[in-house]
């Protein structure tokens, strides 16, 4: 099976968090356990990576308002 940002089917559960920007753009944050990184992508487009963040950078981006969690 082809490996992609959402996993290759053998990686177990995948964490995806819905985000928005201050401009109202909806994005997804995908956690990649193997790389210990968050990948911020456009929904439905795994090839269009907007940002790659460490857990600390992801936390700071939420805290500083770069991204906000969508509920």
C-alpha positions as CSV (number, residue, x, y, z in Angstrom):
1,X,0.0,0.0,0.0
2,X,1.3,3.5,-0.8
3,X,2.6,5.5,2.1
4,X,1.1,9.0,2.4
5,X,0.6,11.7,5.0
6,X,-2.4,9.9,6.5
7,X,-0.5,6.6,7.0
8,X,-0.1,3.4,5.1
9,X,-2.7,1.3,6.9
10,X,-0.1,-0.3,9.2
11,X,0.5,2.6,11.6
12,X,-2.5,2.2,13.9
13,X,-4.7,5.2,14.8
14,X,-4.0,8.5,13.1
15,X,-4.7,11.8,14.8
16,X,-6.4,14.5,12.7
17,X,-7.4,17.9,14.2
18,X,-9.5,20.4,12.4
19,X,-8.0,23.9,12.5
20,X,-8.9,27.3,11.1
21,X,-6.8,30.4,10.5
22,X,-7.6,34.0,11.5
23,X,-8.7,34.5,7.9
24,X,-11.3,31.7,8.2
25,X,-9.5,29.0,6.1
26,X,-10.2,25.5,7.3
27,X,-7.1,23.2,7.6
28,X,-6.3,19.8,9.1
29,X,-3.4,19.0,11.4
30,X,-2.2,15.4,10.9
31,X,0.0,13.8,13.6
32,X,2.7,11.5,12.3
33,X,4.0,9.5,15.2
34,X,6.9,8.0,13.3
35,X,8.3,11.5,12.5
36,X,7.0,13.1,15.7
37,X,5.6,16.0,13.7
38,X,2.3,17.7,13.0
39,X,1.6,18.3,9.3
40,X,-0.9,21.1,8.6
41,X,-2.7,20.4,5.3
42,X,-5.7,21.5,3.3
43,X,-8.6,19.2,3.9
44,X,-8.7,16.4,1.3
45,X,-5.3,17.4,-0.1
46,X,-2.5,15.5,1.5
47,X,0.0,16.8,-1.1
48,X,-0.5,20.4,-0.2
49,X,1.4,20.7,3.1
50,X,1.0,24.2,4.6
51,X,3.2,23.7,7.6
52,X,5.3,21.1,9.4
53,X,5.6,21.6,13.2
54,X,7.1,19.9,16.2
55,X,4.7,19.3,19.1
56,X,6.1,22.5,20.8
57,X,5.8,24.6,17.7
58,X,2.2,23.3,17.2
59,X,1.3,24.2,20.8
60,X,2.8,27.7,20.3
61,X,1.0,28.2,17.0
62,X,-2.3,27.5,18.7
63,X,-1.4,29.6,21.8
64,X,-0.3,32.6,19.7
65,X,-3.3,32.5,17.4
66,X,-1.7,31.4,14.2
67,X,-4.2,28.5,14.2
68,X,-7.3,27.9,16.2
69,X,-9.0,24.6,17.0
70,X,-12.4,24.0,15.3
71,X,-15.0,22.3,17.3
